[in-house]
Amino acid sequence: MQRGLIIRNITNTYYIESNNKNYECTARGKFKQNDITPTVGDNVEIEIIDKETSKAVIEKVVDRRNFSRRPKVANLTNLICVISTKLPKPDLLMLDKQLIFAEYLNIKPIIVINKDDLDKNLAQQIKKEYSDIGYDVVITNALTGEGIQDVVNKVLNKQLGNQIIALSGNSGVGKSSIINAILNENVTIAGEISSKNKKGKNTTTITSLYKIQDGIYFVDTPGFSTFDIDEIESIDVDKYFIEFRDYIKECQYQGCSHIKEEKCGIKRAIDEGRISQSRYNRYVKIYEDLKYKEEHKKW
């Protein structure tokens, strides 16, 4: 038995890196019986069944550090949230959901604003809004390579051991182009923008890990038009808005939603200019959407 890392999954076939060699694997039937599905990013134990053809079988999934449904990957250490200034336009509501999810998983998020050449002023405005509350923000142009090394420098942390770093964002923002720039080779297919609706065409259809150095992997994931965080309860959303944390304790009522209550520390901080009104408005939208789903959940 030897250890390996799932770097790609196509249907029921798993491609695993082990001892600097790649194996094509299937999973034992016991995983279906135990309702366990091996996932890209999982550390596994495999049994080699044919050395010449590099065939193997997954025998065990090692305990996970965390698991993300979207992007579907295990053991994430960082989430790079990619938006673009135009084509498609920046979706800050989706960005905030991704940041909430990173905080929920207890992993470090990095915000990348790509295609800065299309609107440099907007890129700077977004950078200021998020860097002011403590997030690392990098402005990039993946086609020219601007800012790419800064992205790498922000996420590399040798103290973490193996790192699995996901790029997340809606279709067309340039995730594949960023990975190509990082690896300095065309390992993915850069997306196009539909001239009809100005939305990105999804060119990545399979979640894959790309090694940039020993123990450091980037995840290229399919793009998306929505980002659900239904595993988080509405009452807990405020915990994952990092600029709220210092003011929640000033709320008079325990379990304050920071929407209709009086003597609310969050609303007072907004009135005093210590919390962004736009971020708060998106908090309210996220809270109310989750609350609605909870109240109308079908059992």
C-alpha positions, 0 to 999 in steps of 0.5 A: 500500500502506498500514499498518493494524491488525487490530481484529476477525476473523470467519471469513475477514473481517478488520476493519482500522483504517488512518488513522482509517478502518475497512476490511473485508478478505480475505487473499491466498491466499499466507498459506494457502500459507505457513501464516500466519494474520493475527490480531487485533493484527497490523500489516498492509499492505493494498491498497485495492480499493474506496474507496466500500465500504471494501474491501481486501486484506491483502498482508503481515503485519508481523513480530510482537512476540509471539503468544498462542494463548489469547487469540488475539492478536498484539503484546500489551503487557499482560495483565490477569488477571481473577478474581472473589471469587465467582460464579465463585469465584477459580481461583488455579491458572488465575491462576498459569498466566496469570501464567506465560504473561505472563512467558513472553511478556515482557509486563506482567501486572496482576491484577484482583480483580472483584466485591469486594462479594461478599467483601471479605476474600477480595479483600484476602487474594488482593491481599496474596498477589500484591502481596507478590511484586511484582505490581500488583493492583487490586480492582474492582467493574465495576458501580459503577466502583470501581477502574476508573481504577486499572486504566487507570493501571496499564497505560498507558505512552506509552513503549511506543507502540501498546499492546494490552492483553488481559483474560484470565479464565474466563467470568463474572468480569466482563471485558466489564463492565470493558471497558464501564466503561473505555469508559463505553459498552455495547460488549460484552455483560456475561455472566450466571451460570448458577444451576445450576452457578454458572459464567459463561456465555460471552458474548464469542465474537469477539476484538475490539480496542476503542480507548480513545485513539489507540494504546491498545487493549483486547482483549475475549476469549472466556472459558474454563474451562481455560488451557493453557500447553503451549508452556512446558516443565516444566523452565522453569516455575520461571523464570516464578514471579517469587519463585523467581528469587532462590533457584534459584541456591541449588539444589545440582543444575542442573535442579532440579525443586524437588520431590524433590531435596535441598538445594533453594533453593526448598524452603529458602525455603518452610521459612523463610517467604520463599515462599508454600506455596500458590504452591509447591503450585500450581507443583508441580501445574503442573510435574507436569501439564506433565511428564505431557503431555511424557511421554505426548505422541503423535508 
